[in-house]
Amino acid sequence: MSRPAHRFTLLSRLLHWTMAALVLAMLFIGIGMVSTVSPRYAGLVSVHKSIGILILVLVAIRLVNRLLNPPPPLPADLPRVQVIAATASHWLLYCLMFALPLVGWAMLSAAGSPIVVFGGLHLPPILPHDVAVFAVLRTAHTVLALLLFATFLAHLGAALFHALIRRDEVLPSMV
Amino acid sequence: MPGDVDRNAPTPDTATLLKRNPVQALTIAVVLAATAGAFAYVGGFVTPHRLGANHFVDAMQTAAGGPHAGFRRAHAKGICIAGSFVGAAPGRAISKAAVFGGAIVPVTGRFAEAAPDPFAKDSSEAVRSMALRLQPAGAPEWRMAINDTPGLHVSTPQAFYDNVVASTPDPATGKPDPAKMQAFLAQHPETVAFLARMKARKLASGFFDDTYNSVDGFLFVAPDGTKRLVRWSMEAEEPFATLTPAERDAKPANYMFDDLLARVRRGPVKWRLVATLAQPGDPNRAAEVWPADRPRVVMGELTIDHVESEATGNCQDVNFDPLALPPGIAPSDDPIPFARSAVYSVSFRRRSGEHKPPSAVANQSAGARS
């Protein structure tokens, strides 16, 4: 395999794969914790909050990195529809990676719940205690999480399409 | 291989590419389907019999004849309280939690009756609860929801659920099917024993002279890291009184609340927080009581000097999550608090999005605070 002419920077690749693992874990932990009453519940909720804050920090670093180090161009012969889909879905992923932790944090704030991460760090509320706001944000958190999972599936499918079928430089540029 | 691609050849359109690479296209479809399937499995969508918090709340709503919009799905009839807590020295030796430090800790909370009907007559209800939120300055808070029962009627979330289902009225008769409850009791001798204890106990005359128990086991973590399995009680300092069933029936529908308001108008009411320490071999199962001779440690004193009807912004809007614990107090291997935490979260979410009508005891207050 020849080395791709254009490749993401090492930092970009590290951020991508670290966050890929965290986001995927987060989606599974989230759906798992709201569907169990077992003793795993408390640990899952606790880890979910910590990973959420970690993702928020990482996505902020990642956005700055992306603006400083623009990604390599998409293949020149990629159909226009796929170029639009790729660009739009990447920005949607960024938006959701910001939105989900912020909505989660805001939702716990509006619920008046203690927000404890990393086993003992207490975060301040970012919204006043208001359960009507909580109800809206709690629903938004679920809807956005399902949208993130769907976008992730599309992203995974597209990556495999580039790797297995188009056999272009898209996946090599990210590994 | 990517390197083999002839960069000068025009790339065929996507439909043609997929047709030419059926194995790869199938592989992608399988990977995506497996990922979505795993997600659905973890979420319980392919195992509808696995107990989730939503199932509990659904079952409790059905057993209650439907939800009472805006109200808690259990312990629905309540009133808000406020006061303070001061920790005692013996308590500091077995838990490093800031609430036991000895400073005055502001407390808010709620008294309630356990029934899901927010307008039930007080004389029809035999289980009362105290929920508290202890908020020491500059330190993590402690929430609890404790009952005046001698333990819990079950020891596992599954048994709790099965009991709710067995108690659900049959749509045909409007009453629970006695055969279902008998079948449940036949499998749950711990519930039979609990019901015998309930029958033997004397019911306190009001919220103010009642004693409330953690029911569940928790761990107290000492300053040196030693973990002890404990249960705790808020023991009324008020002299205990009881009422005959006839006296209760003759009282007004909201007498528990009326009497509490009247009592607090006369002055603050106090409770002693006492921890009972488990000895090796004591069952950490909520339906089983520990022997009476277990060591008891006085952890501090609670003073309630204010009572106020539920309204937006006070205890009505608080989820008294039994797992909102500060460092120094931790969950044990009693499985019930985990299920309670998950189920309270669902109940809180549902009622938060609903409009709540006024509580049975509305626009009332007593005690010094504004």
Boltz contact constraints between the chains, C-beta under 6 A:
constraints:
  - contact:
      token1: [A, 1]
      token2: [B, 1]
      max_distance: 6.0
  - contact:
      token1: [A, 1]
      token2: [B, 2]
      max_distance: 6.0
  - contact:
      token1: [A, 1]
      token2: [B, 3]
      max_distance: 6.0
  - contact:
      token1: [A, 2]
      token2: [B, 3]
      max_distance: 6.0
  - contact:
      token1: [A, 28]
      token2: [B, 42]
      max_distance: 6.0
  - contact:
      token1: [A, 31]
      token2: [B, 42]
      max_distance: 6.0
  - contact:
      token1: [A, 31]
      token2: [B, 43]
      max_distance: 6.0
  - contact:
      token1: [A, 32]
      token2: [B, 42]
      max_distance: 6.0
  - contact:
      token1: [A, 35]
      token2: [B, 43]
      max_distance: 6.0
  - contact:
      token1: [A, 35]
      token2: [B, 44]
      max_distance: 6.0
  - contact:
      token1: [A, 35]
      token2: [B, 52]
      max_distance: 6.0
  - contact:
      token1: [A, 37]
      token2: [B, 51]
      max_distance: 6.0
  - contact:
      token1: [A, 37]
      token2: [B, 53]
      max_distance: 6.0
  - contact:
      token1: [A, 37]
      token2: [B, 157]
      max_distance: 6.0
  - contact:
      token1: [A, 37]
      token2: [B, 339]
      max_distance: 6.0
  - contact:
      token1: [A, 37]
      token2: [B, 342]
      max_distance: 6.0
  - contact:
      token1: [A, 39]
      token2: [B, 335]
      max_distance: 6.0
  - contact:
      token1: [A, 39]
      token2: [B, 338]
      max_distance: 6.0
  - contact:
      token1: [A, 41]
      token2: [B, 338]
      max_distance: 6.0
  - contact:
      token1: [A, 41]
      token2: [B, 342]
      max_distance: 6.0
  - contact:
      token1: [A, 42]
      token2: [B, 323]
      max_distance: 6.0
  - contact:
      token1: [A, 42]
      token2: [B, 338]
      max_distance: 6.0
  - contact:
      token1: [A, 77]
      token2: [B, 11]
      max_distance: 6.0
  - contact:
      token1: [A, 112]
      token2: [B, 318]
      max_distance: 6.0
  - contact:
      token1: [A, 114]
      token2: [B, 324]
      max_distance: 6.0
  - contact:
      token1: [A, 131]
      token2: [B, 317]
      max_distance: 6.0
  - contact:
      token1: [A, 131]
      token2: [B, 352]
      max_distance: 6.0
  - contact:
      token1: [A, 134]
      token2: [B, 352]
      max_distance: 6.0
  - contact:
      token1: [A, 135]
      token2: [B, 352]
      max_distance: 6.0
  - contact:
      token1: [A, 135]
      token2: [B, 353]
      max_distance: 6.0
  - contact:
      token1: [A, 138]
      token2: [B, 349]
      max_distance: 6.0
  - contact:
      token1: [A, 153]
      token2: [B, 32]
      max_distance: 6.0
  - contact:
      token1: [A, 157]
      token2: [B, 28]
      max_distance: 6.0
  - contact:
      token1: [A, 157]
      token2: [B, 32]
      max_distance: 6.0
  - contact:
      token1: [A, 160]
      token2: [B, 28]
      max_distance: 6.0
  - contact:
      token1: [A, 164]
      token2: [B, 24]
      max_distance: 6.0
  - contact:
      token1: [A, 165]
      token2: [B, 17]
      max_distance: 6.0
  - contact:
      token1: [A, 165]
      token2: [B, 21]
      max_distance: 6.0
  - contact:
      token1: [A, 165]
      token2: [B, 24]
      max_distance: 6.0
  - contact:
      token1: [A, 167]
      token2: [B, 2]
      max_distance: 6.0
  - contact:
      token1: [A, 167]
      token2: [B, 5]
      max_distance: 6.0
  - contact:
      token1: [A, 172]
      token2: [B, 2]
      max_distance: 6.0
